[in-house]
Amino acid sequence: MLRLKLREIMFEKRWNARELSEATGIRWNSINDMMENQSKRWTVENLEKIMEVLEIEDISDLIEYVKEDASV
């Protein structure tokens, strides 16, 4: 499963969902869903806006692959 590392990045950079929303133009509740990994999909445009605003240069700094436990 793919997972956004948005919460960790925002914590490190001292951003909250509302601030990122204002800076990117993405609705704050969409940002919050992305932080909690509750979004089913992410648009390339939104990922690009987030990367630009948070000065992330490598997509692997934002997204990681986490192997799901097959026994669950």
C-alpha positions as CSV (number, residue, x, y, z in Angstrom):
1,M,0.0,0.0,0.0
2,L,1.2,3.5,-0.7
3,R,1.3,5.9,2.2
4,L,1.9,9.6,2.4
5,K,4.5,10.8,4.9
6,L,2.7,14.2,5.0
7,R,2.0,14.3,8.7
8,E,5.7,13.7,9.5
9,I,6.9,16.3,7.0
10,M,4.5,18.9,8.2
11,F,5.5,18.3,11.8
12,E,9.2,18.7,11.0
13,K,8.5,21.9,9.1
14,R,6.0,23.2,11.6
15,W,3.0,23.5,9.3
16,N,-0.6,22.7,10.1
17,A,-3.4,21.6,7.7
18,R,-5.0,25.1,7.5
19,E,-1.6,26.7,6.6
20,L,-0.9,24.2,3.9
21,S,-4.4,24.6,2.6
22,E,-4.0,28.3,2.3
23,A,-0.6,28.0,0.6
24,T,-1.6,25.4,-1.9
25,G,-5.3,26.1,-2.5
26,I,-6.2,22.6,-1.5
27,R,-9.2,22.3,0.9
28,W,-8.0,21.9,4.4
29,N,-10.1,18.8,5.1
30,S,-8.5,17.2,2.0
31,I,-5.1,18.0,3.4
32,N,-6.2,16.5,6.7
33,D,-7.4,13.3,5.0
34,M,-4.0,13.1,3.3
35,M,-2.2,13.6,6.6
36,E,-4.2,10.7,8.1
37,N,-3.8,8.5,5.0
38,Q,-7.6,8.3,4.6
39,S,-7.6,9.6,1.0
40,K,-8.3,6.9,-1.5
41,R,-6.5,8.8,-4.3
42,W,-4.3,11.8,-4.7
43,T,-4.1,14.0,-7.8
44,V,-0.8,14.7,-9.4
45,E,-1.6,18.4,-9.3
46,N,-2.2,18.3,-5.5
47,L,1.0,16.3,-4.9
48,E,3.0,18.8,-7.0
49,K,1.5,21.8,-5.1
50,I,2.4,20.2,-1.7
51,M,5.9,19.3,-2.9
52,E,6.5,22.9,-4.1
53,V,5.2,24.6,-1.0
54,L,7.0,22.2,1.4
55,E,10.1,22.3,-0.7
56,I,10.2,18.5,-1.3
57,E,12.4,17.6,-4.2
58,D,12.0,13.8,-4.3
59,I,8.6,12.1,-4.5
60,S,10.0,9.3,-2.3
61,D,10.3,11.8,0.5
62,L,6.5,12.2,0.3
63,I,5.3,8.7,-0.6
64,E,6.4,5.3,0.7
65,Y,5.4,1.8,0.0
66,V,4.3,-0.2,3.0
67,K,3.7,-3.9,2.6
68,E,0.4,-4.9,4.0
69,D,0.2,-7.8,6.4
70,A,-1.5,-10.7,4.6
71,S,-2.7,-12.2,7.9
72,V,-5.0,-9.3,8.7
